[in-house]
Amino acid sequence: VVNARSGKVDIIDANLLGNATTATAPLALNNLDKLGELDVAKDVGLSFMGSVNSVSISGNLLAAAIERGDAAGNKTQANGYVAFYQLNGNDTPQYLSAVEVGALPDNVVFSHDGKTVLVANEGEPNQDYSVDPEGSVAIIAIADGKPAATATLVTFTEFNQGNARYNEITKDIKINGPMATVAQDLEPEYISVSPDNSRAFVSLQENNAIAVIDIGNAKVAKILPLGFKDYGLDVNKIDASDKDDMVNLQAYAGVYGMYQPDTVASYRWNNADFIVTANEGDSRDYAGFSEEARAGDLTLDPNHPQFAAAKDKTQLARLKVTKSMGDDDNDGDYDKIVSFGARSFSIWTADGQQVFDSGSDFERITAALLGNNFNNNNEENKGDSRSDDKGPEPEALALGKIGQKLYAFIGLERTSGFMIYDVTNPFDVHFVDYVVNRDFEADFSIDTDTGEVKGDASLAGDLGPEGMKFVSAEKSPNGQPLLIIGNEVSGTTSVYQIKVQQP
């Protein structure tokens, strides 16, 4: 499990899971022991090593992605590394080597056959935007259980203005960093390898797009713009205000959300690949440049259908939106209100055509079950406090097959808990359950920037599901399918046993 800021990876003893029973007090349960840790920053042995952002295992090989700063004080703008370890049963993992990749390696994954490691190098700018590394995807070959000494970097320079593929960057792909080239602006976030290991689907979260990588040829096959979610439709209703003191899901014509997925997954159905996305949303908000505004701050076209609602803080005025999109006719006022994220999960074809979206399900279901505690923050118990931002913020995602059915598990970063959907047939998707291990009455606050905690945050349960791993029954220590969740804000690792009621 990544212990991000420490530059380490924690090793947790899973032996207990072989005979674990249902937790009687899950909020306070603490029954998995820490066996040890990998000091990745120390093992790599270079200066300015930073956080470990991702860890992945294939067979007896472990890969950990670690970011690196520079001598000028930029924390993540130098090229990062992937550190490799040999797993030896119960013995301490053996450090093998570190391979240089791109700036800010945010996600590392193995191909299904274990022959390749892929790394999403996000390449975020520093705070004053004076340094903006290019985003890239690194490919590291694995032969006889050992990583290659160097990585192949797949870059996006072909898409820069004046270069051969610039015309593939459509207006729906958000490119808005100050003075940034396309290659600098594209920020790979998360990777899913296709079931046949030929392609990698890479979320470009800030850009509202997915890059498809041809792994064998180490080339960008295409960039798929994801378009916009229409909040004017009844199936897509949202609560857009944190000042209305109520659950208030409404349809707003002329208001849209960028899908902007964080985690992506993929699977095959009827000989076709499908991409699953958790549509969290993210903005560029730096000291040197910010695209963020409130809808009430925009100069709207007088004919916009929400001209009045955008001035009302109990309706749209508080909604956080981008200033970089929405002026369709370039006349200085906004014809569309465009917000961050889509408050949903979606399924797409490998060519970027949407075949399913969960619409307003997440807000509608959590509002019904949690009441005014829906759209809660993960740093304190304050219901409805994220309605003006990105709602429940679906971020974590895992797919798992149980019996003959495939399920999607989607973690809600802010509200906490996870949704379960049957996605066996991408054209016939069904909601199954919402599971949450959080006490919304606990009195606490956590400053995630400083680490300061007020009150007893341990009473709140699991906060901020960030990463998920599904364990199939045949690989599980107790013969039952498991879902392992890393919760970023509470700093907890949760393990759920999944029992599906058969019809």
Number of C-alpha atoms within 10 A of each C-alpha: 19 23 20 16 10 13 21 23 22 15 17 14 14 16 12 13 19 12 9 13 9 8 12 8 8 13 15 13 12 12 12 15 12 11 12 13 16 20 16 26 23 12 15 19 10 9 12 16 22 21 26 31 21 22 20 17 18 18 10 12 21 20 23 27 31 33 27 24 20 14 9 7 10 15 19 25 24 21 19 27 29 29 23 26 22 19 17 11 8 8 7 15 19 14 17 15 18 24 18 20 28 30 28 36 34 25 25 26 24 25 21 14 11 17 17 20 24 26 30 29 33 28 29 22 26 18 15 11 17 11 16 22 27 26 29 27 33 24 24 22 18 17 11 6 14 15 23 17 12 14 21 16 20 21 20 23 18 15 20 18 14 9 10 11 14 15 11 14 18 12 11 16 21 22 21 20 20 13 11 18 19 22 21 24 27 33 28 30 27 28 29 25 25 22 16 12 18 13 22 25 25 28 30 28 27 26 25 28 26 30 22 24 22 17 20 11 11 16 16 19 14 16 23 24 24 20 19 19 21 21 24 16 16 15 15 25 20 27 28 28 27 26 16 15 12 17 23 20 19 18 18 23 16 18 24 23 24 30 30 29 33 28 28 27 23 22 20 15 10 6 7 9 16 24 25 27 28 30 30 27 25 20 18 15 11 14 10 13 14 16 16 17 17 20 29 21 15 18 14 22 16 12 8 16 16 22 19 14 15 23 16 17 19 20 25 25 24 23 28 25 29 22 20 16 19 21 18 12 9 9 9 12 15 21 22 19 28 26 31 27 30 32 30 27 27 21 24 19 16 18 15 19 15 16 15 17 21 18 22 21 19 26 25 19 15 21 19 13 12 14 15 17 21 29 32 25 24 27 19 22 20 19 21 28 24 23 28 26 22 26 31 29 30 34 28 28 27 25 24 21 17 15 10 6 12 16 20 24 26 28 30 29 27 26 32 27 24 23 23 18 18 20 23 19 13 21 10 10 18 15 14 13 12 17 12 16 15 20 15 18 12 16 15 16 19 18 12 13 6 7 9 9 14 12 11 12 19 18 16 23 21 28 29 27 30 21 22 23 17 22 21 18 18 10 11 16 18 16 15 18 21 22 18 16 26 23 23 20 20 19 14 18 18 19 17 16 19 15 10 11 5 5 3
